[in-house]
Amino acid sequence: MRPIHWLLLLAAAPLGAAAAAQAQSDKTGALASQSARELNAQCSAGSAAACVELGDRYYQGQDVTHDASQALTLYEKGCSEGDGGGCFRLASSYFSGDGVEQDSEKGVSYLKRSCELDFGYGCSNLGGLFITGQFFEADLAEALKLLEKACTLKDGSGCHNLGVVYAEGLGVSADVTEALRYYEQSCALDYGSGCSNLGAMYATALGVPQDDVKAKSYFEKACALNDGIGCKNLGGLYYAGRVVEQDYDKARALFERACALEEGLSCNYLGLIYEEGEGVEKNADTALQYYKKSCELGNEDGCQNQAQLEQTLHADR
């Protein structure tokens, strides 16, 4: 039997153009409750935020017929009239080629504009690009300024990314105390990866006394916020029987949720569970599907296990 060697994972910073494609809701309750007709009237009257909200409705097909082209037109109007969220959505579209021809140069331009307009998530993603050196020369000092601005604007991803910068010493002296402080801010702002990293710090006594009860609490919040690593780490606690009663069913359910959230190591764990029959009937076909997904998500263990199981099944058949 090949046991699962449970690994606590820290969530890395979402850096680069891929992160710019992540959606972040900046809707106000008042706008979210408006009808499309009301939003259209407000947009025509000069409300940039209403234009962006209406663009989201067209993009999602909510209360109106789905129309990506109309959504982009509304985002452009919102951006031109000073809504940073509209600029960010345009950046996302140009980076991904969603509804427009892929154009990274335009993506960067709109991302910069979103940050200039104090859209925190735009600043956070722009800071990521300055760390990776993607599209322009890396500049860690500039990245730090942008992430600090994002965090000051109460963007949870910006605070989280600052935590990663200090945890890994990216352009600054490594400082786990600062990392902890920024992860705490991130988690308080309901950014799941910040909560997950806080839990990992408490679980591994990284700069803080070990406290599995706190770790579990942070993993639970992270998972509730749809952070795949948080779900995986919480599942690991149940799998190992650490601070909780060992429960393979709960562990499997949490790994399934994490895998659905595209956390590749969890998919690999599920493959092992079905291949070895831990709490379930052995099922090589199901195991292979999980290994394949794990591999597609970039997990090397999943790729190796897929190759080994395919070889075994081929020999048996």
C-alpha positions as a Markdown table, in Angstrom:
| # | Residue | x | y | z |
|---|---|---|---|---|
| 1 | Met | 0.0 | 0.0 | 0.0 |
| 2 | Arg | 1.2 | 3.5 | -0.8 |
| 3 | Pro | 0.1 | 5.8 | 2.0 |
| 4 | Ile | -0.7 | 9.4 | 1.5 |
| 5 | His | 2.2 | 11.5 | 2.8 |
| 6 | Trp | 0.2 | 14.5 | 3.7 |
| 7 | Leu | 1.9 | 17.8 | 3.0 |
| 8 | Leu | 0.9 | 21.2 | 4.4 |
| 9 | Leu | 0.9 | 23.7 | 1.6 |
| 10 | Leu | 1.5 | 27.4 | 1.7 |
| 11 | Ala | -0.4 | 29.3 | -1.0 |
| 12 | Ala | 2.0 | 31.2 | -3.3 |
| 13 | Ala | 1.3 | 34.7 | -4.5 |
| 14 | Pro | -1.0 | 34.9 | -7.5 |
| 15 | Leu | 1.4 | 36.5 | -9.9 |
| 16 | Gly | 1.4 | 37.3 | -13.5 |
| 17 | Ala | -1.1 | 37.6 | -16.3 |
| 18 | Ala | -3.0 | 34.4 | -15.2 |
| 19 | Ala | -4.0 | 36.2 | -12.0 |
| 20 | Ala | -5.4 | 39.1 | -14.0 |
| 21 | Ala | -8.0 | 36.8 | -15.4 |
| 22 | Gln | -9.3 | 36.0 | -11.9 |
| 23 | Ala | -12.6 | 37.8 | -11.3 |
| 24 | Gln | -13.1 | 39.9 | -8.2 |
| 25 | Ser | -16.4 | 41.3 | -7.2 |
| 26 | Asp | -16.4 | 44.9 | -6.3 |
| 27 | Lys | -20.1 | 45.4 | -6.5 |
| 28 | Thr | -22.0 | 47.5 | -4.0 |
| 29 | Gly | -25.2 | 46.2 | -2.5 |
| 30 | Ala | -27.1 | 49.1 | -4.0 |
| 31 | Leu | -26.0 | 48.4 | -7.5 |
| 32 | Ala | -26.3 | 44.6 | -7.2 |
| 33 | Ser | -30.0 | 45.0 | -6.3 |
| 34 | Gln | -30.8 | 47.2 | -9.4 |
| 35 | Ser | -32.5 | 45.9 | -12.5 |
| 36 | Ala | -30.7 | 46.0 | -15.8 |
| 37 | Arg | -33.1 | 48.7 | -16.9 |
| 38 | Glu | -32.2 | 50.8 | -13.9 |
| 39 | Leu | -28.5 | 50.3 | -14.4 |
| 40 | Asn | -28.8 | 51.3 | -18.0 |
| 41 | Ala | -30.4 | 54.5 | -17.0 |
| 42 | Gln | -27.8 | 55.2 | -14.4 |
| 43 | Cys | -25.0 | 54.3 | -16.8 |
| 44 | Ser | -26.4 | 56.7 | -19.4 |
| 45 | Ala | -26.6 | 59.4 | -16.8 |
| 46 | Gly | -22.9 | 59.1 | -16.1 |
| 47 | Ser | -22.5 | 56.5 | -13.4 |
| 48 | Ala | -19.3 | 54.6 | -14.2 |
| 49 | Ala | -20.0 | 52.0 | -11.6 |
| 50 | Ala | -23.4 | 51.3 | -13.0 |
| 51 | Cys | -21.8 | 50.7 | -16.4 |
| 52 | Val | -19.5 | 48.1 | -15.0 |
| 53 | Glu | -22.2 | 46.4 | -13.1 |
| 54 | Leu | -24.4 | 46.3 | -16.2 |
| 55 | Gly | -21.3 | 44.9 | -18.1 |
| 56 | Asp | -21.1 | 42.1 | -15.6 |
| 57 | Arg | -24.8 | 41.3 | -16.2 |
| 58 | Tyr | -24.3 | 41.1 | -19.9 |
| 59 | Tyr | -21.1 | 39.0 | -19.5 |
| 60 | Gln | -22.9 | 36.6 | -17.1 |
| 61 | Gly | -26.3 | 36.6 | -18.9 |
| 62 | Gln | -27.9 | 37.8 | -15.6 |
| 63 | Asp | -31.2 | 39.6 | -16.1 |
| 64 | Val | -30.2 | 40.2 | -19.8 |
| 65 | Thr | -29.2 | 38.0 | -22.7 |
| 66 | His | -25.5 | 37.1 | -22.6 |
| 67 | Asp | -23.5 | 39.4 | -24.8 |
| 68 | Ala | -19.7 | 39.5 | -24.3 |
| 69 | Ser | -19.3 | 42.3 | -26.8 |
| 70 | Gln | -21.8 | 44.5 | -25.1 |
| 71 | Ala | -20.1 | 43.8 | -21.7 |
| 72 | Leu | -16.8 | 45.0 | -23.1 |
| 73 | Thr | -18.3 | 48.1 | -24.5 |
| 74 | Leu | -19.7 | 48.9 | -21.0 |
| 75 | Tyr | -16.4 | 48.1 | -19.3 |
| 76 | Glu | -14.7 | 50.5 | -21.7 |
| 77 | Lys | -17.3 | 53.2 | -20.8 |
| 78 | Gly | -16.9 | 52.5 | -17.1 |
| 79 | Cys | -13.1 | 52.6 | -17.4 |
| 80 | Ser | -13.0 | 55.8 | -19.4 |
| 81 | Glu | -15.3 | 57.4 | -16.8 |
| 82 | Gly | -13.0 | 56.5 | -13.9 |
| 83 | Asp | -14.1 | 53.1 | -12.6 |
| 84 | Gly | -11.0 | 51.0 | -11.9 |
| 85 | Gly | -13.0 | 47.8 | -11.9 |
| 86 | Gly | -14.0 | 48.3 | -15.5 |
| 87 | Cys | -10.3 | 48.8 | -16.4 |
| 88 | Phe | -9.4 | 45.6 | -14.6 |
| 89 | Arg | -12.1 | 43.6 | -16.4 |
| 90 | Leu | -10.7 | 44.9 | -19.7 |
| 91 | Ala | -7.2 | 43.9 | -18.7 |
| 92 | Ser | -8.5 | 40.5 | -17.8 |
| 93 | Ser | -10.1 | 40.2 | -21.3 |
| 94 | Tyr | -7.0 | 41.3 | -23.2 |
| 95 | Phe | -4.7 | 39.0 | -21.2 |
| 96 | Ser | -6.9 | 36.0 | -21.8 |
| 97 | Gly | -8.3 | 36.8 | -25.2 |
| 98 | Asp | -11.8 | 36.5 | -23.8 |
| 99 | Gly | -14.1 | 38.2 | -26.4 |
| 100 | Val | -11.2 | 40.1 | -27.9 |
| 101 | Glu | -8.0 | 39.3 | -29.7 |
| 102 | Gln | -5.3 | 38.5 | -27.0 |
| 103 | Asp | -3.2 | 41.6 | -26.5 |
| 104 | Ser | -0.9 | 41.6 | -23.5 |
| 105 | Glu | 0.3 | 45.1 | -24.1 |
| 106 | Lys | -3.3 | 46.4 | -23.9 |
| 107 | Gly | -3.8 | 44.2 | -20.9 |
| 108 | Val | -0.9 | 45.8 | -19.1 |
| 109 | Ser | -2.1 | 49.3 | -20.0 |
| 110 | Tyr | -5.6 | 48.6 | -18.6 |
| 111 | Leu | -4.1 | 47.0 | -15.5 |
| 112 | Lys | -2.0 | 50.0 | -14.8 |
| 113 | Arg | -5.0 | 52.3 | -15.3 |
| 114 | Ser | -7.1 | 50.2 | -12.9 |
| 115 | Cys | -4.4 | 50.7 | -10.2 |
| 116 | Glu | -4.1 | 54.4 | -10.9 |
| 117 | Leu | -7.9 | 54.5 | -10.2 |
| 118 | Asp | -7.3 | 52.8 | -6.9 |
| 119 | Phe | -8.7 | 49.4 | -7.8 |
| 120 | Gly | -6.7 | 47.3 | -5.3 |
| 121 | Tyr | -6.8 | 44.0 | -7.1 |
| 122 | Gly | -5.4 | 45.7 | -10.2 |
| 123 | Cys | -2.5 | 47.0 | -8.1 |
| 124 | Ser | -1.9 | 43.5 | -6.6 |
| 125 | Asn | -1.8 | 41.9 | -10.0 |
| 126 | Leu | 0.4 | 44.6 | -11.4 |
| 127 | Gly | 2.8 | 44.1 | -8.5 |
| 128 | Gly | 2.9 | 40.5 | -9.4 |
| 129 | Leu | 4.0 | 41.3 | -12.9 |
| 130 | Phe | 6.8 | 43.4 | -11.6 |
| 131 | Ile | 8.0 | 40.4 | -9.5 |
| 132 | Thr | 7.9 | 37.9 | -12.3 |
| 133 | Gly | 9.3 | 40.3 | -14.9 |
| 134 | Gln | 6.6 | 39.3 | -17.3 |
| 135 | Phe | 6.0 | 41.8 | -20.1 |
| 136 | Phe | 8.6 | 44.2 | -18.7 |
| 137 | Glu | 11.8 | 44.2 | -16.6 |
| 138 | Ala | 11.4 | 42.9 | -13.0 |
| 139 | Asp | 11.4 | 45.6 | -10.3 |
| 140 | Leu | 11.0 | 44.3 | -6.8 |
| 141 | Ala | 11.0 | 47.8 | -5.2 |
| 142 | Glu | 8.1 | 48.8 | -7.5 |
| 143 | Ala | 6.3 | 45.6 | -6.8 |
| 144 | Leu | 6.5 | 46.2 | -3.1 |
| 145 | Lys | 5.0 | 49.7 | -3.5 |
| 146 | Leu | 2.1 | 48.3 | -5.6 |
| 147 | Leu | 1.4 | 45.5 | -3.2 |
| 148 | Glu | 1.5 | 47.9 | -0.3 |
| 149 | Lys | -1.0 | 50.2 | -2.1 |
| 150 | Ala | -3.3 | 47.2 | -2.8 |
| 151 | Cys | -3.2 | 46.2 | 0.9 |
| 152 | Thr | -3.9 | 49.8 | 2.0 |
| 153 | Leu | -6.9 | 49.8 | -0.3 |
| 154 | Lys | -8.1 | 46.7 | 1.6 |
| 155 | Asp | -7.5 | 44.2 | -1.2 |
| 156 | Gly | -7.0 | 40.8 | 0.4 |
| 157 | Ser | -4.8 | 39.5 | -2.4 |
| 158 | Gly | -2.5 | 42.4 | -2.0 |
| 159 | Cys | -2.0 | 41.8 | 1.7 |
| 160 | His | -1.6 | 38.1 | 1.0 |
| 161 | Asn | 1.0 | 38.7 | -1.6 |
| 162 | Leu | 2.9 | 41.0 | 0.7 |
| 163 | Gly | 2.9 | 38.1 | 3.2 |
| 164 | Val | 4.5 | 35.9 | 0.5 |
| 165 | Val | 7.1 | 38.6 | -0.3 |
| 166 | Tyr | 8.2 | 38.7 | 3.4 |
| 167 | Ala | 7.9 | 35.0 | 3.9 |
| 168 | Glu | 10.2 | 34.3 | 0.9 |
| 169 | Gly | 12.4 | 37.4 | 1.1 |
| 170 | Leu | 11.5 | 38.6 | -2.4 |
| 171 | Gly | 13.4 | 41.9 | -2.6 |
| 172 | Val | 13.3 | 42.3 | 1.2 |
| 173 | Ser | 14.8 | 40.6 | 4.2 |
| 174 | Ala | 12.8 | 37.5 | 5.0 |
| 175 | Asp | 10.6 | 38.3 | 8.0 |
| 176 | Val | 8.0 | 35.8 | 9.3 |
| 177 | Thr | 6.6 | 38.4 | 11.7 |
| 178 | Glu | 5.7 | 40.7 | 8.8 |
| 179 | Ala | 4.5 | 37.7 | 6.8 |
| 180 | Leu | 2.2 | 36.8 | 9.7 |
| 181 | Arg | 0.9 | 40.4 | 10.0 |
| 182 | Tyr | 0.0 | 40.6 | 6.3 |
| 183 | Tyr | -1.6 | 37.1 | 6.2 |
| 184 | Glu | -3.7 | 38.2 | 9.2 |
| 185 | Gln | -4.9 | 41.3 | 7.3 |
| 186 | Ser | -5.6 | 39.2 | 4.2 |
| 187 | Cys | -7.6 | 36.7 | 6.1 |
| 188 | Ala | -9.6 | 39.4 | 7.9 |
| 189 | Leu | -10.5 | 40.7 | 4.4 |
| 190 | Asp | -11.8 | 37.2 | 3.6 |
| 191 | Tyr | -9.1 | 36.3 | 1.1 |
| 192 | Gly | -8.9 | 32.5 | 1.4 |
| 193 | Ser | -5.2 | 32.1 | 0.7 |
| 194 | Gly | -4.3 | 34.4 | 3.5 |
| 195 | Cys | -6.3 | 32.3 | 5.9 |
| 196 | Ser | -4.7 | 29.1 | 4.5 |
| 197 | Asn | -1.2 | 30.4 | 5.0 |
| 198 | Leu | -2.0 | 31.5 | 8.5 |
| 199 | Gly | -3.2 | 28.0 | 9.3 |
| 200 | Ala | 0.0 | 26.5 | 7.8 |
| 201 | Met | 2.1 | 28.8 | 10.0 |
| 202 | Tyr | 0.3 | 27.7 | 13.1 |
| 203 | Ala | 0.4 | 24.1 | 12.1 |
| 204 | Thr | 4.2 | 24.1 | 11.4 |
| 205 | Ala | 5.2 | 26.6 | 14.2 |
| 206 | Leu | 6.5 | 29.0 | 11.6 |
| 207 | Gly | 7.2 | 32.2 | 13.5 |
| 208 | Val | 4.4 | 31.4 | 16.0 |
| 209 | Pro | 3.9 | 28.7 | 18.7 |
| 210 | Gln | 2.4 | 25.6 | 17.2 |
| 211 | Asp | -1.4 | 25.6 | 17.6 |
| 212 | Asp | -3.4 | 23.0 | 15.7 |
| 213 | Val | -6.7 | 24.4 | 16.9 |
| 214 | Lys | -5.9 | 27.7 | 15.4 |
| 215 | Ala | -4.6 | 26.0 | 12.3 |
| 216 | Lys | -7.9 | 24.1 | 11.9 |
| 217 | Ser | -9.9 | 27.2 | 12.3 |
| 218 | Tyr | -8.0 | 29.1 | 9.6 |
| 219 | Phe | -8.2 | 26.1 | 7.2 |
| 220 | Glu | -11.9 | 26.0 | 7.8 |
| 221 | Lys | -12.3 | 29.6 | 6.9 |
| 222 | Ala | -10.0 | 29.3 | 3.9 |
| 223 | Cys | -12.0 | 26.3 | 2.6 |
| 224 | Ala | -15.3 | 28.2 | 3.1 |
| 225 | Leu | -13.8 | 30.9 | 1.0 |
| 226 | Asn | -13.2 | 28.3 | -1.8 |
| 227 | Asp | -9.4 | 28.2 | -1.3 |
| 228 | Gly | -8.3 | 24.8 | -2.6 |
| 229 | Ile | -5.2 | 24.6 | -0.5 |
| 230 | Gly | -7.2 | 25.4 | 2.6 |
| 231 | Cys | -9.6 | 22.6 | 1.8 |
| 232 | Lys | -6.6 | 20.3 | 1.2 |
| 233 | Asn | -4.9 | 21.2 | 4.4 |
| 234 | Leu | -8.1 | 20.7 | 6.4 |
| 235 | Gly | -8.6 | 17.3 | 4.7 |
| 236 | Gly | -5.1 | 16.4 | 5.8 |
| 237 | Leu | -6.0 | 17.1 | 9.4 |
| 238 | Tyr | -8.9 | 14.6 | 9.2 |
| 239 | Tyr | -6.8 | 12.1 | 7.2 |
| 240 | Ala | -4.0 | 12.1 | 9.8 |
| 241 | Gly | -6.4 | 12.4 | 12.8 |
| 242 | Arg | -4.5 | 15.6 | 13.9 |
| 243 | Val | -6.5 | 17.7 | 16.4 |
| 244 | Val | -9.6 | 16.0 | 15.1 |
| 245 | Glu | -10.8 | 12.4 | 15.2 |
| 246 | Gln | -9.4 | 10.5 | 12.2 |
| 247 | Asp | -12.2 | 10.4 | 9.5 |
| 248 | Tyr | -11.4 | 9.2 | 6.0 |
| 249 | Asp | -14.8 | 10.1 | 4.7 |
| 250 | Lys | -14.4 | 13.8 | 5.8 |
| 251 | Ala | -10.9 | 13.8 | 4.4 |
| 252 | Arg | -12.0 | 12.4 | 1.1 |
| 253 | Ala | -14.8 | 14.9 | 0.8 |
| 254 | Leu | -12.5 | 17.8 | 1.5 |
| 255 | Phe | -9.9 | 16.5 | -1.0 |
| 256 | Glu | -12.7 | 16.2 | -3.6 |
| 257 | Arg | -13.7 | 19.8 | -2.9 |
| 258 | Ala | -10.1 | 20.9 | -3.2 |
| 259 | Cys | -9.6 | 18.9 | -6.4 |
| 260 | Ala | -12.7 | 20.6 | -7.9 |
| 261 | Leu | -11.1 | 23.9 | -7.0 |
| 262 | Glu | -8.1 | 22.7 | -9.1 |
| 263 | Glu | -5.7 | 22.0 | -6.3 |
| 264 | Gly | -3.6 | 19.3 | -8.0 |
| 265 | Leu | -2.1 | 17.6 | -5.0 |
| 266 | Ser | -5.6 | 16.8 | -3.7 |
| 267 | Cys | -6.5 | 15.1 | -7.0 |
| 268 | Asn | -3.4 | 13.0 | -6.6 |
| 269 | Tyr | -4.5 | 12.1 | -3.0 |
| 270 | Leu | -7.9 | 11.0 | -4.3 |
| 271 | Gly | -6.1 | 8.8 | -6.9 |
| 272 | Leu | -4.2 | 7.1 | -4.1 |
| 273 | Ile | -7.3 | 6.7 | -2.0 |
| 274 | Tyr | -9.2 | 4.9 | -4.8 |
| 275 | Glu | -6.2 | 2.9 | -6.0 |
| 276 | Glu | -5.5 | 1.7 | -2.4 |
| 277 | Gly | -9.1 | 1.5 | -1.2 |
| 278 | Glu | -8.8 | 3.7 | 1.8 |
| 279 | Gly | -12.3 | 4.1 | 3.1 |
| 280 | Val | -13.7 | 3.2 | -0.3 |
| 281 | Glu | -13.8 | 0.3 | -2.6 |
| 282 | Lys | -10.7 | 0.1 | -4.8 |
| 283 | Asn | -11.4 | 1.5 | -8.3 |
| 284 | Ala | -8.5 | 1.7 | -10.6 |
| 285 | Asp | -10.4 | 3.6 | -13.3 |
| 286 | Thr | -11.5 | 6.3 | -10.8 |
| 287 | Ala | -8.0 | 6.5 | -9.5 |
| 288 | Leu | -6.6 | 7.0 | -13.0 |
| 289 | Gln | -9.0 | 9.8 | -13.7 |
| 290 | Tyr | -7.9 | 11.6 | -10.6 |
| 291 | Tyr | -4.2 | 11.1 | -11.4 |
| 292 | Lys | -4.8 | 12.5 | -14.9 |
| 293 | Lys | -6.5 | 15.6 | -13.5 |
| 294 | Ser | -3.6 | 16.0 | -11.0 |
| 295 | Cys | -1.1 | 15.7 | -13.8 |
| 296 | Glu | -3.0 | 18.2 | -16.0 |
| 297 | Leu | -2.9 | 20.6 | -13.0 |
| 298 | Gly | 0.9 | 20.3 | -13.0 |
| 299 | Asn | 1.4 | 17.9 | -10.1 |
| 300 | Glu | 4.4 | 15.7 | -10.8 |
| 301 | Asp | 3.4 | 13.0 | -8.4 |
| 302 | Gly | 0.1 | 12.8 | -10.2 |
| 303 | Cys | 1.9 | 12.4 | -13.5 |
| 304 | Gln | 4.1 | 9.6 | -12.1 |
| 305 | Asn | 1.2 | 7.8 | -10.5 |
| 306 | Gln | -0.8 | 8.0 | -13.8 |
| 307 | Ala | 2.1 | 6.5 | -15.7 |
| 308 | Gln | 2.6 | 3.7 | -13.2 |
| 309 | Leu | -1.1 | 2.8 | -13.0 |
| 310 | Glu | -1.5 | 2.9 | -16.8 |
| 311 | Gln | 1.4 | 0.5 | -17.1 |
| 312 | Thr | -0.1 | -1.8 | -14.5 |
| 313 | Leu | -3.6 | -1.8 | -16.1 |
| 314 | His | -2.1 | -2.4 | -19.5 |
| 315 | Ala | -0.1 | -5.4 | -18.2 |
| 316 | Asp | -3.2 | -6.8 | -16.5 |
| 317 | Arg | -5.4 | -6.4 | -19.5 |
